[in-house]
Amino acid sequence: MIESLASKAATGDLYVAVAKRHLSRHEWGLARQAVERALAKGKLSNAGEARKLMRSVNNMLGSKAFDESPASSTVSV
């Protein structure tokens, strides 16, 4: 339900909430997807929080795919 709302929202903030929910359930892959969608959608009220979530997820997955520079808000492919 919340994923459907997040896809229709004007900002990526709901995707950040989805990512937090997945993190609390230890669903790392789903959390990463939600943060990627949040960053792609943009217009975040707190982009730094989304980047921090991505670093946390990548830590759990053992991945360095996300550019951790403070100015970055994209995911490298």
PDB file of N, CA, C and O in Angstrom:
ATOM      1  N   MET A   1       0.826  -1.194   0.000  1.00  0.00           N
ATOM      2  CA  MET A   1       0.000   0.000   0.000  1.00  0.00           C
ATOM      3  C   MET A   1       0.874   1.263   0.000  1.00  0.00           C
ATOM      4  O   MET A   1       0.687   2.159  -0.824  1.00  0.00           O
ATOM      5  N   ILE A   2       1.826   1.318   0.935  1.00  0.00           N
ATOM      6  CA  ILE A   2       2.663   2.523   1.009  1.00  0.00           C
ATOM      7  C   ILE A   2       3.544   2.651  -0.234  1.00  0.00           C
ATOM      8  O   ILE A   2       3.852   3.765  -0.658  1.00  0.00           O
ATOM      9  N   GLU A   3       3.953   1.521  -0.823  1.00  0.00           N
ATOM     10  CA  GLU A   3       4.755   1.587  -2.043  1.00  0.00           C
ATOM     11  C   GLU A   3       3.953   2.228  -3.171  1.00  0.00           C
ATOM     12  O   GLU A   3       4.496   2.999  -3.963  1.00  0.00           O
ATOM     13  N   SER A   4       2.665   1.909  -3.243  1.00  0.00           N
ATOM     14  CA  SER A   4       1.804   2.495  -4.260  1.00  0.00           C
ATOM     15  C   SER A   4       1.672   4.002  -4.048  1.00  0.00           C
ATOM     16  O   SER A   4       1.721   4.776  -5.004  1.00  0.00           O
ATOM     17  N   LEU A   5       1.505   4.406  -2.807  1.00  0.00           N
ATOM     18  CA  LEU A   5       1.431   5.831  -2.493  1.00  0.00           C
ATOM     19  C   LEU A   5       2.747   6.528  -2.814  1.00  0.00           C
ATOM     20  O   LEU A   5       2.760   7.640  -3.341  1.00  0.00           O
ATOM     21  N   ALA A   6       3.854   5.861  -2.491  1.00  0.00           N
ATOM     22  CA  ALA A   6       5.175   6.444  -2.742  1.00  0.00           C
ATOM     23  C   ALA A   6       5.393   6.676  -4.231  1.00  0.00           C
ATOM     24  O   ALA A   6       5.976   7.687  -4.624  1.00  0.00           O
ATOM     25  N   SER A   7       4.930   5.750  -5.055  1.00  0.00           N
ATOM     26  CA  SER A   7       5.125   5.899  -6.500  1.00  0.00           C
ATOM     27  C   SER A   7       4.337   7.075  -7.061  1.00  0.00           C
ATOM     28  O   SER A   7       4.711   7.639  -8.090  1.00  0.00           O
ATOM     29  N   LYS A   8       3.248   7.449  -6.392  1.00  0.00           N
ATOM     30  CA  LYS A   8       2.410   8.553  -6.870  1.00  0.00           C
ATOM     31  C   LYS A   8       2.740   9.887  -6.210  1.00  0.00           C
ATOM     32  O   LYS A   8       2.244  10.930  -6.636  1.00  0.00           O
ATOM     33  N   ALA A   9       3.570   9.859  -5.177  1.00  0.00           N
ATOM     34  CA  ALA A   9       3.900  11.075  -4.434  1.00  0.00           C
ATOM     35  C   ALA A   9       4.788  11.997  -5.266  1.00  0.00           C
ATOM     36  O   ALA A   9       5.498  11.553  -6.168  1.00  0.00           O
ATOM     37  N   ALA A  10       4.733  13.274  -4.947  1.00  0.00           N
ATOM     38  CA  ALA A  10       5.529  14.267  -5.666  1.00  0.00           C
ATOM     39  C   ALA A  10       6.998  14.237  -5.262  1.00  0.00           C
ATOM     40  O   ALA A  10       7.856  14.705  -6.010  1.00  0.00           O
ATOM     41  N   THR A  11       7.295  13.690  -4.082  1.00  0.00           N
ATOM     42  CA  THR A  11       8.669  13.630  -3.593  1.00  0.00           C
ATOM     43  C   THR A  11       9.063  12.185  -3.303  1.00  0.00           C
ATOM     44  O   THR A  11       8.225  11.284  -3.321  1.00  0.00           O
ATOM     45  N   GLY A  12      10.339  11.980  -3.037  1.00  0.00           N
ATOM     46  CA  GLY A  12      10.830  10.656  -2.696  1.00  0.00           C
ATOM     47  C   GLY A  12      10.747  10.334  -1.207  1.00  0.00           C
ATOM     48  O   GLY A  12      11.213   9.278  -0.779  1.00  0.00           O
ATOM     49  N   ASP A  13      10.160  11.228  -0.412  1.00  0.00           N
ATOM     50  CA  ASP A  13      10.133  11.041   1.041  1.00  0.00           C
ATOM     51  C   ASP A  13       9.435   9.756   1.491  1.00  0.00           C
ATOM     52  O   ASP A  13       9.881   9.118   2.444  1.00  0.00           O
ATOM     53  N   LEU A  14       8.358   9.372   0.825  1.00  0.00           N
ATOM     54  CA  LEU A  14       7.677   8.134   1.221  1.00  0.00           C
ATOM     55  C   LEU A  14       8.553   6.910   0.947  1.00  0.00           C
ATOM     56  O   LEU A  14       8.499   5.929   1.688  1.00  0.00           O
ATOM     57  N   TYR A  15       9.348   6.967  -0.100  1.00  0.00           N
ATOM     58  CA  TYR A  15      10.274   5.866  -0.363  1.00  0.00           C
ATOM     59  C   TYR A  15      11.318   5.755   0.752  1.00  0.00           C
ATOM     60  O   TYR A  15      11.764   4.653   1.073  1.00  0.00           O
ATOM     61  N   VAL A  16      11.704   6.877   1.337  1.00  0.00           N
ATOM     62  CA  VAL A  16      12.627   6.839   2.476  1.00  0.00           C
ATOM     63  C   VAL A  16      11.958   6.112   3.638  1.00  0.00           C
ATOM     64  O   VAL A  16      12.597   5.310   4.318  1.00  0.00           O
ATOM     65  N   ALA A  17      10.679   6.389   3.867  1.00  0.00           N
ATOM     66  CA  ALA A  17       9.937   5.697   4.927  1.00  0.00           C
ATOM     67  C   ALA A  17       9.847   4.200   4.642  1.00  0.00           C
ATOM     68  O   ALA A  17       9.965   3.381   5.553  1.00  0.00           O
ATOM     69  N   VAL A  18       9.640   3.851   3.390  1.00  0.00           N
ATOM     70  CA  VAL A  18       9.593   2.439   2.996  1.00  0.00           C
ATOM     71  C   VAL A  18      10.954   1.790   3.269  1.00  0.00           C
ATOM     72  O   VAL A  18      11.021   0.677   3.790  1.00  0.00           O
ATOM     73  N   ALA A  19      12.021   2.484   2.920  1.00  0.00           N
ATOM     74  CA  ALA A  19      13.373   1.962   3.146  1.00  0.00           C
ATOM     75  C   ALA A  19      13.613   1.718   4.631  1.00  0.00           C
ATOM     76  O   ALA A  19      14.181   0.693   5.007  1.00  0.00           O
ATOM     77  N   LYS A  20      13.189   2.645   5.469  1.00  0.00           N
ATOM     78  CA  LYS A  20      13.357   2.475   6.918  1.00  0.00           C
ATOM     79  C   LYS A  20      12.594   1.257   7.421  1.00  0.00           C
ATOM     80  O   LYS A  20      13.083   0.516   8.274  1.00  0.00           O
ATOM     81  N   ARG A  21      11.400   1.056   6.889  1.00  0.00           N
ATOM     82  CA  ARG A  21      10.613  -0.114   7.285  1.00  0.00           C
ATOM     83  C   ARG A  21      11.352  -1.406   6.909  1.00  0.00           C
ATOM     84  O   ARG A  21      11.439  -2.340   7.707  1.00  0.00           O
ATOM     85  N   HIS A  22      11.874  -1.438   5.693  1.00  0.00           N
ATOM     86  CA  HIS A  22      12.610  -2.629   5.253  1.00  0.00           C
ATOM     87  C   HIS A  22      13.871  -2.835   6.092  1.00  0.00           C
ATOM     88  O   HIS A  22      14.213  -3.967   6.433  1.00  0.00           O
ATOM     89  N   LEU A  23      14.556  -1.752   6.421  1.00  0.00           N
ATOM     90  CA  LEU A  23      15.748  -1.869   7.267  1.00  0.00           C
ATOM     91  C   LEU A  23      15.397  -2.472   8.625  1.00  0.00           C
ATOM     92  O   LEU A  23      16.121  -3.325   9.137  1.00  0.00           O
ATOM     93  N   SER A  24      14.292  -2.028   9.199  1.00  0.00           N
ATOM     94  CA  SER A  24      13.902  -2.548  10.513  1.00  0.00           C
ATOM     95  C   SER A  24      13.571  -4.035  10.455  1.00  0.00           C
ATOM     96  O   SER A  24      13.634  -4.732  11.468  1.00  0.00           O
ATOM     97  N   ARG A  25      13.221  -4.515   9.270  1.00  0.00           N
ATOM     98  CA  ARG A  25      12.901  -5.937   9.071  1.00  0.00           C
ATOM     99  C   ARG A  25      14.093  -6.724   8.525  1.00  0.00           C
ATOM    100  O   ARG A  25      13.977  -7.912   8.224  1.00  0.00           O
ATOM    101  N   HIS A  26      15.238  -6.050   8.402  1.00  0.00           N
ATOM    102  CA  HIS A  26      16.466  -6.662   7.880  1.00  0.00           C
ATOM    103  C   HIS A  26      16.296  -7.123   6.437  1.00  0.00           C
ATOM    104  O   HIS A  26      16.894  -8.117   6.024  1.00  0.00           O
ATOM    105  N   GLU A  27      15.493  -6.411   5.682  1.00  0.00           N
ATOM    106  CA  GLU A  27      15.265  -6.691   4.261  1.00  0.00           C
ATOM    107  C   GLU A  27      16.153  -5.745   3.448  1.00  0.00           C
ATOM    108  O   GLU A  27      15.685  -4.767   2.866  1.00  0.00           O
ATOM    109  N   TRP A  28      17.447  -6.071   3.428  1.00  0.00           N
ATOM    110  CA  TRP A  28      18.443  -5.156   2.883  1.00  0.00           C
ATOM    111  C   TRP A  28      18.229  -4.828   1.418  1.00  0.00           C
ATOM    112  O   TRP A  28      18.314  -3.665   1.024  1.00  0.00           O
ATOM    113  N   GLY A  29      17.955  -5.831   0.614  1.00  0.00           N
ATOM    114  CA  GLY A  29      17.765  -5.603  -0.819  1.00  0.00           C
ATOM    115  C   GLY A  29      16.567  -4.704  -1.100  1.00  0.00           C
ATOM    116  O   GLY A  29      16.640  -3.799  -1.931  1.00  0.00           O
ATOM    117  N   LEU A  30      15.468  -4.960  -0.404  1.00  0.00           N
ATOM    118  CA  LEU A  30      14.276  -4.135  -0.576  1.00  0.00           C
ATOM    119  C   LEU A  30      14.517  -2.713  -0.071  1.00  0.00           C
ATOM    120  O   LEU A  30      14.018  -1.748  -0.651  1.00  0.00           O
ATOM    121  N   ALA A  31      15.280  -2.591   1.005  1.00  0.00           N
ATOM    122  CA  ALA A  31      15.617  -1.267   1.527  1.00  0.00           C
ATOM    123  C   ALA A  31      16.434  -0.492   0.496  1.00  0.00           C
ATOM    124  O   ALA A  31      16.204   0.696   0.270  1.00  0.00           O
ATOM    125  N   ARG A  32      17.378  -1.172  -0.116  1.00  0.00           N
ATOM    126  CA  ARG A  32      18.218  -0.519  -1.129  1.00  0.00           C
ATOM    127  C   ARG A  32      17.379  -0.044  -2.313  1.00  0.00           C
ATOM    128  O   ARG A  32      17.557   1.072  -2.803  1.00  0.00           O
ATOM    129  N   GLN A  33      16.465  -0.897  -2.767  1.00  0.00           N
ATOM    130  CA  GLN A  33      15.591  -0.503  -3.875  1.00  0.00           C
ATOM    131  C   GLN A  33      14.775   0.733  -3.519  1.00  0.00           C
ATOM    132  O   GLN A  33      14.614   1.634  -4.344  1.00  0.00           O
ATOM    133  N   ALA A  34      14.263   0.778  -2.302  1.00  0.00           N
ATOM    134  CA  ALA A  34      13.447   1.917  -1.876  1.00  0.00           C
ATOM    135  C   ALA A  34      14.277   3.195  -1.812  1.00  0.00           C
ATOM    136  O   ALA A  34      13.806   4.258  -2.217  1.00  0.00           O
ATOM    137  N   VAL A  35      15.505   3.103  -1.310  1.00  0.00           N
ATOM    138  CA  VAL A  35      16.359   4.303  -1.253  1.00  0.00           C
ATOM    139  C   VAL A  35      16.724   4.749  -2.667  1.00  0.00           C
ATOM    140  O   VAL A  35      16.738   5.946  -2.953  1.00  0.00           O
ATOM    141  N   GLU A  36      17.014   3.807  -3.543  1.00  0.00           N
ATOM    142  CA  GLU A  36      17.327   4.160  -4.929  1.00  0.00           C
ATOM    143  C   GLU A  36      16.147   4.891  -5.567  1.00  0.00           C
ATOM    144  O   GLU A  36      16.334   5.872  -6.288  1.00  0.00           O
ATOM    145  N   ARG A  37      14.941   4.414  -5.301  1.00  0.00           N
ATOM    146  CA  ARG A  37      13.752   5.075  -5.847  1.00  0.00           C
ATOM    147  C   ARG A  37      13.578   6.466  -5.247  1.00  0.00           C
ATOM    148  O   ARG A  37      13.203   7.408  -5.946  1.00  0.00           O
ATOM    149  N   ALA A  38      13.852   6.590  -3.954  1.00  0.00           N
ATOM    150  CA  ALA A  38      13.750   7.899  -3.288  1.00  0.00           C
ATOM    151  C   ALA A  38      14.708   8.891  -3.929  1.00  0.00           C
ATOM    152  O   ALA A  38      14.326  10.019  -4.240  1.00  0.00           O
ATOM    153  N   LEU A  39      15.941   8.476  -4.123  1.00  0.00           N
ATOM    154  CA  LEU A  39      16.946   9.355  -4.708  1.00  0.00           C
ATOM    155  C   LEU A  39      16.619   9.681  -6.164  1.00  0.00           C
ATOM    156  O   LEU A  39      16.834  10.806  -6.617  1.00  0.00           O
ATOM    157  N   ALA A  40      16.102   8.702  -6.888  1.00  0.00           N
ATOM    158  CA  ALA A  40      15.747   8.928  -8.290  1.00  0.00           C
ATOM    159  C   ALA A  40      14.575   9.898  -8.411  1.00  0.00           C
ATOM    160  O   ALA A  40      14.558  10.752  -9.296  1.00  0.00           O
ATOM    161  N   LYS A  41      13.606   9.763  -7.526  1.00  0.00           N
ATOM    162  CA  LYS A  41      12.438  10.647  -7.552  1.00  0.00           C
ATOM    163  C   LYS A  41      12.826  12.064  -7.142  1.00  0.00           C
ATOM    164  O   LYS A  41      12.315  13.041  -7.689  1.00  0.00           O
ATOM    165  N   GLY A  42      13.741  12.166  -6.169  1.00  0.00           N
ATOM    166  CA  GLY A  42      14.232  13.473  -5.756  1.00  0.00           C
ATOM    167  C   GLY A  42      13.253  14.253  -4.902  1.00  0.00           C
ATOM    168  O   GLY A  42      12.315  13.700  -4.328  1.00  0.00           O
ATOM    169  N   LYS A  43      13.497  15.568  -4.833  1.00  0.00           N
ATOM    170  CA  LYS A  43      12.689  16.492  -4.041  1.00  0.00           C
ATOM    171  C   LYS A  43      12.558  16.021  -2.589  1.00  0.00           C
ATOM    172  O   LYS A  43      11.499  16.156  -1.975  1.00  0.00           O
ATOM    173  N   LEU A  44      13.641  15.470  -2.055  1.00  0.00           N
ATOM    174  CA  LEU A  44      13.639  14.943  -0.689  1.00  0.00           C
ATOM    175  C   LEU A  44      13.739  16.073   0.317  1.00  0.00           C
ATOM    176  O   LEU A  44      14.474  17.038   0.106  1.00  0.00           O
ATOM    177  N   SER A  45      13.005  15.956   1.405  1.00  0.00           N
ATOM    178  CA  SER A  45      13.095  16.967   2.455  1.00  0.00           C
ATOM    179  C   SER A  45      14.423  16.847   3.197  1.00  0.00           C
ATOM    180  O   SER A  45      14.886  17.811   3.805  1.00  0.00           O
ATOM    181  N   ASN A  46      15.041  15.649   3.146  1.00  0.00           N
ATOM    182  CA  ASN A  46      16.327  15.435   3.796  1.00  0.00           C
ATOM    183  C   ASN A  46      17.138  14.428   2.971  1.00  0.00           C
ATOM    184  O   ASN A  46      17.166  13.235   3.273  1.00  0.00           O
ATOM    185  N   ALA A  47      17.789  14.933   1.935  1.00  0.00           N
ATOM    186  CA  ALA A  47      18.576  14.065   1.050  1.00  0.00           C
ATOM    187  C   ALA A  47      19.728  13.412   1.801  1.00  0.00           C
ATOM    188  O   ALA A  47      20.118  12.290   1.477  1.00  0.00           O
ATOM    189  N   GLY A  48      20.274  14.094   2.792  1.00  0.00           N
ATOM    190  CA  GLY A  48      21.366  13.531   3.583  1.00  0.00           C
ATOM    191  C   GLY A  48      20.932  12.273   4.316  1.00  0.00           C
ATOM    192  O   GLY A  48      21.710  11.328   4.449  1.00  0.00           O
ATOM    193  N   GLU A  49      19.710  12.257   4.783  1.00  0.00           N
ATOM    194  CA  GLU A  49      19.180  11.068   5.459  1.00  0.00           C
ATOM    195  C   GLU A  49      19.089   9.893   4.488  1.00  0.00           C
ATOM    196  O   GLU A  49      19.411   8.760   4.846  1.00  0.00           O
ATOM    197  N   ALA A  50      18.653  10.163   3.264  1.00  0.00           N
ATOM    198  CA  ALA A  50      18.560   9.105   2.261  1.00  0.00           C
ATOM    199  C   ALA A  50      19.946   8.553   1.934  1.00  0.00           C
ATOM    200  O   ALA A  50      20.114   7.341   1.798  1.00  0.00           O
ATOM    201  N   ARG A  51      20.935   9.434   1.807  1.00  0.00           N
ATOM    202  CA  ARG A  51      22.306   8.973   1.532  1.00  0.00           C
ATOM    203  C   ARG A  51      22.842   8.151   2.702  1.00  0.00           C
ATOM    204  O   ARG A  51      23.541   7.158   2.500  1.00  0.00           O
ATOM    205  N   LYS A  52      22.515   8.566   3.922  1.00  0.00           N
ATOM    206  CA  LYS A  52      22.937   7.809   5.104  1.00  0.00           C
ATOM    207  C   LYS A  52      22.296   6.421   5.113  1.00  0.00           C
ATOM    208  O   LYS A  52      22.953   5.432   5.436  1.00  0.00           O
ATOM    209  N   LEU A  53      21.021   6.351   4.759  1.00  0.00           N
ATOM    210  CA  LEU A  53      20.347   5.052   4.667  1.00  0.00           C
ATOM    211  C   LEU A  53      21.016   4.172   3.618  1.00  0.00           C
ATOM    212  O   LEU A  53      21.199   2.973   3.829  1.00  0.00           O
ATOM    213  N   MET A  54      21.380   4.775   2.482  1.00  0.00           N
ATOM    214  CA  MET A  54      22.038   4.002   1.426  1.00  0.00           C
ATOM    215  C   MET A  54      23.378   3.463   1.910  1.00  0.00           C
ATOM    216  O   MET A  54      23.726   2.318   1.623  1.00  0.00           O
ATOM    217  N   ARG A  55      24.128   4.275   2.640  1.00  0.00           N
ATOM    218  CA  ARG A  55      25.402   3.785   3.177  1.00  0.00           C
ATOM    219  C   ARG A  55      25.162   2.636   4.145  1.00  0.00           C
ATOM    220  O   ARG A  55      25.910   1.657   4.135  1.00  0.00           O
ATOM    221  N   SER A  56      24.139   2.735   4.976  1.00  0.00           N
ATOM    222  CA  SER A  56      23.820   1.668   5.931  1.00  0.00           C
ATOM    223  C   SER A  56      23.453   0.380   5.205  1.00  0.00           C
ATOM    224  O   SER A  56      23.922  -0.703   5.555  1.00  0.00           O
ATOM    225  N   VAL A  57      22.614   0.515   4.199  1.00  0.00           N
ATOM    226  CA  VAL A  57      22.206  -0.657   3.420  1.00  0.00           C
ATOM    227  C   VAL A  57      23.406  -1.283   2.735  1.00  0.00           C
ATOM    228  O   VAL A  57      23.590  -2.499   2.780  1.00  0.00           O
ATOM    229  N   ASN A  58      24.223  -0.452   2.101  1.00  0.00           N
ATOM    230  CA  ASN A  58      25.405  -0.975   1.408  1.00  0.00           C
ATOM    231  C   ASN A  58      26.363  -1.643   2.383  1.00  0.00           C
ATOM    232  O   ASN A  58      27.006  -2.636   2.045  1.00  0.00           O
ATOM    233  N   ASN A  59      26.458  -1.103   3.586  1.00  0.00           N
ATOM    234  CA  ASN A  59      27.268  -1.739   4.620  1.00  0.00           C
ATOM    235  C   ASN A  59      26.774  -3.150   4.906  1.00  0.00           C
ATOM    236  O   ASN A  59      27.561  -4.092   4.998  1.00  0.00           O
ATOM    237  N   MET A  60      25.472  -3.281   5.043  1.00  0.00           N
ATOM    238  CA  MET A  60      24.883  -4.586   5.339  1.00  0.00           C
ATOM    239  C   MET A  60      25.063  -5.548   4.172  1.00  0.00           C
ATOM    240  O   MET A  60      25.230  -6.752   4.370  1.00  0.00           O
ATOM    241  N   LEU A  61      25.030  -5.011   2.954  1.00  0.00           N
ATOM    242  CA  LEU A  61      25.190  -5.848   1.765  1.00  0.00           C
ATOM    243  C   LEU A  61      26.647  -6.026   1.368  1.00  0.00           C
ATOM    244  O   LEU A  61      26.959  -6.821   0.482  1.00  0.00           O
ATOM    245  N   GLY A  62      27.542  -5.286   2.023  1.00  0.00           N
ATOM    246  CA  GLY A  62      28.957  -5.363   1.674  1.00  0.00           C
ATOM    247  C   GLY A  62      29.261  -4.736   0.332  1.00  0.00           C
ATOM    248  O   GLY A  62      30.179  -5.168  -0.365  1.00  0.00           O
ATOM    249  N   SER A  63      28.493  -3.713  -0.041  1.00  0.00           N
ATOM    250  CA  SER A  63      28.623  -3.089  -1.351  1.00  0.00           C
ATOM    251  C   SER A  63      29.154  -1.671  -1.224  1.00  0.00           C
ATOM    252  O   SER A  63      28.875  -0.986  -0.240  1.00  0.00           O
ATOM    253  N   LYS A  64      29.915  -1.232  -2.212  1.00  0.00           N
ATOM    254  CA  LYS A  64      30.411   0.133  -2.275  1.00  0.00           C
ATOM    255  C   LYS A  64      29.859   0.822  -3.523  1.00  0.00           C
ATOM    256  O   LYS A  64      30.480   1.753  -4.037  1.00  0.00           O
ATOM    257  N   ALA A  65      28.713   0.382  -4.011  1.00  0.00           N
ATOM    258  CA  ALA A  65      28.166   0.906  -5.264  1.00  0.00           C
ATOM    259  C   ALA A  65      27.698   2.333  -5.161  1.00  0.00           C
ATOM    260  O   ALA A  65      27.538   2.999  -6.184  1.00  0.00           O
ATOM    261  N   PHE A  66      27.473   2.828  -3.954  1.00  0.00           N
ATOM    262  CA  PHE A  66      26.955   4.179  -3.789  1.00  0.00           C
ATOM    263  C   PHE A  66      28.088   5.138  -3.527  1.00  0.00           C
ATOM    264  O   PHE A  66      28.918   4.901  -2.650  1.00  0.00           O
ATOM    265  N   ASP A  67      28.131   6.218  -4.279  1.00  0.00           N
ATOM    266  CA  ASP A  67      29.131   7.260  -4.070  1.00  0.00           C
ATOM    267  C   ASP A  67      28.792   7.985  -2.778  1.00  0.00           C
ATOM    268  O   ASP A  67      27.727   8.594  -2.677  1.00  0.00           O
ATOM    269  N   GLU A  68      29.674   7.933  -1.793  1.00  0.00           N
ATOM    270  CA  GLU A  68      29.393   8.473  -0.476  1.00  0.00           C
ATOM    271  C   GLU A  68      29.744   9.945  -0.321  1.00  0.00           C
ATOM    272  O   GLU A  68      29.710  10.460   0.797  1.00  0.00           O
ATOM    273  N   SER A  69      30.075  10.629  -1.388  1.00  0.00           N
ATOM    274  CA  SER A  69      30.399  12.041  -1.242  1.00  0.00           C
ATOM    275  C   SER A  69      29.162  12.814  -0.856  1.00  0.00           C
ATOM    276  O   SER A  69      28.072  12.506  -1.338  1.00  0.00           O
ATOM    277  N   PRO A  70      29.298  13.820   0.010  1.00  0.00           N
ATOM    278  CA  PRO A  70      28.134  14.557   0.522  1.00  0.00           C
ATOM    279  C   PRO A  70      27.281  15.204  -0.565  1.00  0.00           C
ATOM    280  O   PRO A  70      26.071  15.345  -0.390  1.00  0.00           O
ATOM    281  N   ALA A  71      27.880  15.595  -1.666  1.00  0.00           N
ATOM    282  CA  ALA A  71      27.124  16.266  -2.721  1.00  0.00           C
ATOM    283  C   ALA A  71      26.380  15.277  -3.613  1.00  0.00           C
ATOM    284  O   ALA A  71      25.523  15.680  -4.399  1.00  0.00           O
ATOM    285  N   SER A  72      26.693  13.998  -3.501  1.00  0.00           N
ATOM    286  CA  SER A  72      26.102  13.012  -4.380  1.00  0.00           C
ATOM    287  C   SER A  72      24.700  12.634  -3.955  1.00  0.00           C
ATOM    288  O   SER A  72      24.412  12.506  -2.765  1.00  0.00           O
ATOM    289  N   SER A  73      23.838  12.458  -4.928  1.00  0.00           N
ATOM    290  CA  SER A  73      22.511  11.938  -4.642  1.00  0.00           C
ATOM    291  C   SER A  73      22.109  10.946  -5.726  1.00  0.00           C
ATOM    292  O   SER A  73      20.928  10.752  -6.012  1.00  0.00           O
ATOM    293  N   THR A  74      23.135  10.315  -6.330  1.00  0.00           N
ATOM    294  CA  THR A  74      22.853   9.336  -7.367  1.00  0.00           C
ATOM    295  C   THR A  74      23.490   8.012  -7.007  1.00  0.00           C
ATOM    296  O   THR A  74      24.415   7.937  -6.199  1.00  0.00           O
ATOM    297  N   VAL A  75      22.980   6.995  -7.615  1.00  0.00           N
ATOM    298  CA  VAL A  75      23.526   5.659  -7.431  1.00  0.00           C
ATOM    299  C   VAL A  75      24.307   5.308  -8.671  1.00  0.00           C
ATOM    300  O   VAL A  75      23.807   5.451  -9.787  1.00  0.00           O
ATOM    301  N   SER A  76      25.533   4.849  -8.488  1.00  0.00           N
ATOM    302  CA  SER A  76      26.321   4.459  -9.655  1.00  0.00           C
ATOM    303  C   SER A  76      25.871   3.100 -10.147  1.00  0.00           C
ATOM    304  O   SER A  76      25.448   2.249  -9.365  1.00  0.00           O
ATOM    305  N   VAL A  77      25.966   2.905 -11.456  1.00  0.00           N
ATOM    306  CA  VAL A  77      25.493   1.655 -12.056  1.00  0.00           C
ATOM    307  C   VAL A  77      26.656   0.783 -12.421  1.00  0.00           C
ATOM    308  O   VAL A  77      26.464  -0.316 -12.940  1.00  0.00           O
TER     309      VAL A  77
END
